[in-house]
Amino acid sequence: MKLITKELEETFEKYPIGSQDGLGGRAKVIAKFFNPIGPGTWLITEADKLENGDYQMFGYCHLGDDEMAELGYVNLSQLEELQLPLGLSIERDLYMPKDCDLITAMQKTSIKPPNYMLEDYNKIVNSLNNSEKNNENLDYDY
């Protein structure tokens, strides 16, 4: 499977490294790569094309251990070079929703979000929900 498509390249251009700083669990996941036969999931939120044509990507890297998973960098070439048993290789999730944030992507992938990220996410989501409820209760007289 080809890990990068023209459409994904265009998406990468819209989300250069640093473009989602501070969003934490609300950062939009622009690509998901995974090991089809074992642990290894990369939820990519930002990417830059390098001079050599490779892509440096930033996102949540989970190699099978919730305690050791972290936000970090990986190059596309590193994922492409991984040799898995049975002649398999890293794949791109073709069914990842396009407007999926990092926490939702983790939950859909059975990854336990880190507490620090989940707490911030829940505070913001609850704040937004309360704001919407307050707006619903407004009585407009026109």
C-alpha positions, 0 to 999 in steps of 0.5 A: 500500500502506498502510504502517501497520496496526492490528497494526503500531500495537500492535507499535509500542506494545510497542517505544517508542523506547529500549526496545531500547537496548544490544541492537545487532544483537540488537534485534528488527525490528518492521517493514521498509520498502523501495523496490521499484525501487531502493535504500532499506531501513529496518529499524525496531526502535522507534517512538513515536506523535507528537501529530500522529498521525505515527510517529517510528521508529528503526532501521537506515537503508540507502540503498544504500551499506553505508558510509553506512548508519546507525542513525537516525530516520525519520518514517512521513510521510517514507516515505509522501511519497516519490514514486518513478517509475512512480507507485510508493511505499515498501512494507512487507515483508509477509513479514519474519519476526516474530521477526527480529533486526537482523543476521538481517534485514540478512542476509536483505535482502543488507545487509552488517552493520557490523563493530562490530555483527557482532562484538558479535553474534557474541560474544553468540551464541557465548557463548550457544551455549557456555552451551547446550553446557555445559548439555547436558554436565551429568550429572544423577543423580536 
